Amino acid sequence: MAKEKRSIDDLTMWDDAKQMIRKAEKDGVETVWDRLEQQTPHCPFCEQGLTCQKCVMGPCRISEKKPRGVCGADADLTVARNFGRFVAAGAASHSDHGRDLVETLLAIGQGKTTDYTVRDEEKLRRIAGEIGLDVAGKDTKTLAKEVAESMTQDFGFATKSLGFMSRVPAKRRELWKKLGITPRGIDRDIVEMMHRTHMGVDSDPVSLCLHSARLCLGDGWGGSMIGTELSDVIFGTPTPTTGKVNLGVIQEDQVNILVHGHSPIVSEMVLAAVNDPDLLAAAKAAGATGINLAGLCCTGNELLMRQGVPMAGNHLMTELAIITGAVEMILVDYQCIMPSLVQVSSCYHTKFISTSDKAKFAGAEHVEFNHTNAKEQARKVVRMAIEGFKLRDKSRVDIPGEPVELMTGFSNEAILGALGGTPDPLIDAIKAGAVRGAVGIVGCNNPKQKHDYVHVNLAKELIKRDILVLVTGCATVAMGKAGLMMPGAASQAGDGLKAVCESLGIPPVLHVGSCVDNSRILHLCGVLANALGVDIADLPVAASAPEWYSEKAAAIGLYAVASGIYTHLGLPPNITGSEMVTGLALGGLNDVVGACFAVEPDPFKAADLIDARIKAKRKGLGLSE
Amino acid sequence: MAKEKRSIDDLTMWDDAKQMIRKAEKDGVETVWDRLEQQTPHCPFCEQGLTCQKCVMGPCRISEKKPRGVCGADADLTVARNFGRFVAAGAASHSDHGRDLVETLLAIGQGKTTDYTVRDEEKLRRIAGEIGLDVAGKDTKTLAKEVAESMTQDFGFATKSLGFMSRVPAKRRELWKKLGITPRGIDRDIVEMMHRTHMGVDSDPVSLCLHSARLCLGDGWGGSMIGTELSDVIFGTPTPTTGKVNLGVIQEDQVNILVHGHSPIVSEMVLAAVNDPDLLAAAKAAGATGINLAGLCCTGNELLMRQGVPMAGNHLMTELAIITGAVEMILVDYQCIMPSLVQVSSCYHTKFISTSDKAKFAGAEHVEFNHTNAKEQARKVVRMAIEGFKLRDKSRVDIPGEPVELMTGFSNEAILGALGGTPDPLIDAIKAGAVRGAVGIVGCNNPKQKHDYVHVNLAKELIKRDILVLVTGCATVAMGKAGLMMPGAASQAGDGLKAVCESLGIPPVLHVGSCVDNSRILHLCGVLANALGVDIADLPVAASAPEWYSEKAAAIGLYAVASGIYTHLGLPPNITGSEMVTGLALGGLNDVVGACFAVEPDPFKAADLIDARIKAKRKGLGLSE
């Protein structure tokens, strides 16, 4: 069972990361890789999904010798219940994030905030129409209120269907109806999963897996899509721009503030504050040349997409960014914020500030943001960071590497805009085989894999094969650091994709946003399927989460599959203890929803699998392979 | 670690159960006790709440050697996250059950069903007023629709507070507000817990525990209370009546149908069908003398409270009931239905029928009930049971024991009605010390404990001390079988309680319903506190779940404590791996919400603990101890 200790070269493909892992050792700071080593080997029962702690008749472990838990649940049921809760938590996270945007828009509509406004009124009007509201003659505030109220109902269990169901191709909607997996209410379907997985409720693994799919559809076409679309309405719809990425974006001579988490609601206010002349003056008075805001994780993606704010790193870089010794403050909202960051911060002069009432951190300072105090709180935390600059120990500062440039801002509006307002040029390129298909590479990092290695090599392999790559979340930083997000990377693409990229001046890997923004990819698939008069499952597209770790990523994977998109995972969820559930995931779902999962840690083999799917789908549409 | 095999006398206190456990051995049927033996010893990490499977960087196990998971979560955080999900599932179950009643009432109001009607119009009007609706001049259907629509909003995240907050004493509401634990929306608070427990969201164990309390309050004063009150509106508010209990209620010469689960929606329709003359004739033609409907678990409680339908048994009796060999059909809705019942049924001629789209059972037959087909489906399943009677193997039938009589039907309306319409006589009796206090004994069975032994002995010990016992759920069957639910049992009470019971003609242990009906106890506490002008925490009352096993029971316990009610548990939840969380539960919460938990497996010691609390509270009110 004992494993040989992995060398630093096995942990990550990046020099900036390696340099900081070495510094962590020197500084005596524990990192995620140290803890993974401690926790390896993992419990084989938990790893296979075969433990149950859902009542105190147990806990139980299912094995050949003990084939049933105290209640009588077997391996299939135990795994299906665990997986149901796993994706329920993922969907809950995205959707509760979307809810915060609904509440912000409602506050705008009700005139309860001046800190937030509608920056993209045209999009507000367009969305209002899509979800079935009467737009004519209404002012922005009224419309903001009505859109927010309508979306509030999407979370409940009123009888109407989710607003954005209008974006789902008719064939797909029919299939969901036939299967009984049309999402009803975003919260309702999540809560029902918690009910179904209680002892003695849903005790049929197939029924549980179908409801898992349903609640994930409520995430993709509901909670996440609301999160994306309202973020655009409130903070502006992204348009192509450039940014920079890697630890080199941290500035030795400036006050460095890192924002981490997933929502733009807090970070956009901090961005405004760091440009405040009074605060800049205060920073200078403290001996800094300025205030540098940089992003981590998906809050970073939100700021990068809309504002070109530099990105310090992805999931596995969050501890390492602090280890530079040059970070005055890490300011977090919620999701994927390793609790260890509080300890890492305490090893330096770094202030760790939590901002959300639903995400406090033991040992951290809490500065709560809400709709009426956000601008003021943002200025407060920036002042705190400036104070922190005075405490920086210059002898412990080490900022590795030079930032790499990338292009960003490829919202669907921007993509369709670049194509002249219709998807036809893209469809023509697909039909001609210049672009053979498109793949969304999404998701996290996982210390079990060599950091960013699967992301980068999969993307390189796909663009070589004339497959366009759309990227979100932590995968973005990987592609950016690898230089794949600049137009020049077209030279690494196959001839067809290269020509298309060069004619449009775009890179072969397009940044479409944060992890809730995978809903942009769903929407684009809907647009393409409708334009072709086919189902999403007929398109030459796929998804991949090569280095995923989170419950949210599992929910994304399942809404992709249930929407008809073949989805590659770099490592499996904890389901391998059930042949039935594993078989359904890796094949059986194909006959049910027209797509399934593939698990493959090797990026080159994964590219072959995805390519085979795209060939089959091209053939199905009567196109060249 | 290895335990000696427990003798049958250690498993249960009842002869009917012992006889069937022996028959199970003879018939080669596996029971819950066999599986518990297989699963013992339990994993110590899981048992202490120290495992985490919430992402695939893990799974992790926290120990002294490995004090943090891969993300950095320590023991306190790991336990708090696990417990948060545990109670979230419990609250989700009750609330999703309540939702079904809301949908039924809405269907009535919209004229979409004739199978269901409003049987207690007066209660509908009263509730409508309590939740703030204008009642005057509205007909029943309109009011049904408006009440259902208002309650639908209680599940969502509109800004108004839950309808039944009007029942909470002002001091308690103020406290919740101060603590930030006023429930907002029933589903919202559950979903937010799933979000908070995702990796990198709420990473402060105290914050998680407070949110656990909040979502449980949304269960007690929301989902469960809605479930109770609308069940009364639709199926009638219980009034005192008598019933019978134990396996002896199964009839050797009749077609036996057992209903199991938690909701009256299906079982009330089956009750109507078994009285259908055509079906009775069919039963006779099949050689039976009639059709016998009996209840198990909380569906049984619902039918017992309102209709006096006999109760075959509680949680640990569900397998044993089938082992009599005389059950033609077990018909289930949802919750606490051991998946093993499908296997046990297949060892006999028993048909196992599932009825709810959210609770299917692998290997069972599914006959789905909805608002428009319920009466028809009920007749269908009764016909199936009659067919099954012909297949019964008489040589394998063994029905133990004689039924015991009990009184039931003590809704708050019935209790207050018996007191002349006001709580004053009860308050006077409390002030005088004739009734020193009241304790709700609630919850399940757990095979780790000697079946019903803790229930019965705790109740006996409390009534001896002039403490009135209210009983719900599986505890009911225990008290009923022990003869404590007949007026004659007053002779076992202390002099004060005895006199009160005798003057009113009631038993010292009052049946107030199923497990959602613990909301009746909350409501009654609210009424008493308001009448006295105090907080619930000031009342000489307590709760006890002596033999609990389920996530729902944990949610009930926490809403009781957060409402100010001291709560005894016969065994601990999986939290003992965190000193902080355990300390909060067993004491710290006292300073926060004015009540906490006590864990004590011994019923006599538990009675002492409860008695001490009641003494202290009586003293606080200036009363004799």
Interface residues (C-beta under 8 A of the other chain):
Chain A: E30 V32 R35 L36 Q38 Q39 H42 C43 F45 C46 E47 G49 T51 Q53 K54 C55 V56 M57 G58 P59 C60 R61 K65 K66 R68 G69 V70 C71 G72 A73 D74 D76 L77 N82 R85 F86 A88 A89 G90 A92 S93 S95 D96 H97 R99 E103 T152 Q153 F155 G156 F157 A158 G180 G185 I186 D187 R188 I190 V191 E192 M194 H195 R196 T197 H198 M199 G200 V201 D202 S203 D204 P205 V206 S207 H211 Y334 Q335 C336 I337 M338 P339 S340 L341 V342 Q343 D357 K358 A359 K360 F361 A362 N446 P447 K448 W548 Y549 S550 E551 K552 L571 P572 P573 N574
Chain B: E30 V32 R35 L36 Q38 Q39 H42 C43 F45 C46 E47 G49 T51 Q53 K54 C55 V56 M57 G58 P59 C60 R61 K65 K66 R68 G69 V70 C71 G72 A73 D74 D76 L77 N82 R85 F86 A88 A89 G90 A92 S93 S95 D96 H97 R99 E103 T152 Q153 F155 G156 F157 A158 G180 G185 I186 D187 R188 I190 V191 E192 M194 H195 R196 T197 H198 M199 G200 V201 D202 S203 D204 P205 V206 S207 H211 Y334 Q335 C336 I337 M338 P339 S340 L341 V342 Q343 D357 K358 A359 K360 F361 A362 N446 P447 K448 W548 Y549 S550 E551 K552 L571 P572 P573 N574
